[in-house]
Amino acid sequence: MNRAKTYFLSVRPQFLPAIIIPVLIGTAAAWNEDSFAPGVFLLTLIAAISYHAGMNILNDYFDYLGGTDNINTGALTPFTGGSRFIQQGLVSPKETLGIGLGLIALGSVAGIWLALTTTPWLFVIGGVGLFTGFFYSAPPLSLAGRGLGEITVGLDFGILAVLGAYVAQTGHFDMTPLVAAIPIACLISTLLFINEFPDYEADKATGKRTLVVRLGPQRARYYVVALASAAYLSIISGVLAGWLPLISLAAVLPLIIIIKGMKVFLHNYNKGPGIIPAIKSVILAHFCTGIIIAISLLF
């Protein structure tokens, strides 16, 4: 594998739609107000994707330092356990740190330019996102290891990403993008939650106190179902409250995908690769739900 391809795969590109979807939702909400600048949209995507990719790599780096990924040799899936490029000797820890910091620097340059040319509110949104994203796995806070990973991911890849894209285009806040961000925040947090199950033994052994470690896999599985359900209840509530258009109810349709996935998950939560279909169902539901919400906001 050549170096360029190795570096690209180390950012775990299969997860990048998780940040692209909320940017589309925030931009669609702004479009509905006749506010759309192509250049701003492009810079917003660059900043968001760079931050996400950088955080993915830094997560690998700090999990390596903490020893979690080093001993996590069982029950791995293509979606859990990090990229494992350090463990395989494909990328050194120093290279991993350098790539991660470089991507964050690129995202920061794009974000600062946006804040200077649109609204200073982006300094606040970007600053909070950078702080929580970096300390998601970095010591001394290590938010994921304190059971705060789901909240952090929901905030960064749901609320802040949607509001950031919206505010960059309009210069102000509004309830519609905020409400539209809630189901996306719930679904991305659900994905993280499920991904913690195969890592349970390694996380527990290294003192990484994720929600699954704190609750125990048997209890935690029901919280996963509740979190996934909350995503679609929030859509219905948003429409009934008048914050989302009636057509947004179509975004409840991917609930069918979630239900099938949760059935698999409840039966295979402790079987490692057995939860792969459930993980795929959440990824697909997140994508479909986000796209439908974005389209509904355009009209």
Buried (B, 14 or more C-beta within 10 A) or exposed (E): EEEEEBBEBBBBEEBBBBBBBBBBBBBBBBBBBEBBBEEBBEBBBBBBBBBBBBBBBBBBBBBBBBBBBBEBEEBBBEBBBBBBBBBEEBBEEEBBBBBBBBBBEBBBBBBBBBBEEBBEBBBBBBEBBBEBBBBBBBEEBBBBBBBBBBBBBBBBBBBBBBBBBBBBBBBEEBEBBBBBBBBBBBBBBBBBBBBBBBBBBBBBEBEBBBBBBEBEBEEBBEBBBEBBBBBBBBBBBBBEEEBBBEBBBBBBEBBEBBBBBBBBBBEBBBEBBBBBBBBBBBBBBBBBBBBBBBBBBEE
